[in-house]
Amino acid sequence: MDTLLSLRVFREVVDSGSFVAAAGRLNLSTAMASKHVAHLEREVGARLLNRTSRHLSLTEAGATYLEQCREALDSLQAGQAALGRAFEVPRGVLKVTAPVWCANRRFAEVLAGYQRLHPEVVLDIRLENRRVDLAEEGYDLALRVSRADPSPALIVRPLCSVQFHLVATPTFLKREGRPKTLTDAAALDAVLPTYVNLDAMTFAGPAGRETLHLKAAMKSDDTTLSYHAVHAGIGMAYLPDWLVADDLKRGDLKRVLPAFTAPAATLYAAYTSRKYMTAKVRSFIDYLSTALGPT
């Protein structure tokens, strides 16, 4: 039998003074209410109620058990209420994994805007380029960039489009020669990531879609290091607009192939379950979708 329901029946029988009244309040038959109390008595190995045709009274064991029963049910009710409030108002720690290149001013301003709206949420942002197991490692949400569904095992929601650029410093391009074709670019040194295969990238150009095979001079699992390696002149790299937009505007970096465009990727929010989504997760995804714009 449902022991939790049995506890509620026992408390109600004592408070109402009869099995009939308790059964009516809990929408049970009188016989079923009696069975629930008998179930508890078997569980604890003691009689809880003295029963006569006209009167019910607690035994000594029943009085002791009733006190613990009330405390347990009150605690459970308080917990359910607190959980209900947690699902209504965004609050608590929100643990998010995101790509390393999210360490930029634009994303920081988005986070600041969310935090102003929901000050009871503590943002715990972990930047890493590896694939994280959300459930096993205790993450609420993952932000992932892909040109396809990032994970068939997760619920995903597209947030925005992210453009990537093949960039290098003006000094590097002057030294090595500015390529005009993908064949020219293939001869130049490049800084490549180890967490995704970008050795062969497809560009849209004047003659249609062409593939560029990059030559690695350096590899790294950290986008920030790759960004600084490009600035140091080690080679060119394929970096997201969020990370290099200001550099391109200032002229500190240049697009290596201005006549060619790499296909954009999509930033997704990925999470484990739609059914039990908390207010903090739902509000964060909704805010990102609005703040970052359409895909």
Helices and strands as residue ranges (DSSP letters): H 3-16, H 19-25, H 30-44, E 49-51, E 56-58, H 60-88, E 92-98, G 100-102, H 105-117, E 121-127, H 134-137, E 141-146, E 155-162, E 164-168, H 170-176, H 182-186, E 189-193, E 200-205, E 208-213, E 215-220, H 223-231, E 236-240, H 241-250, E 254-255, E 265-271, H 279-292
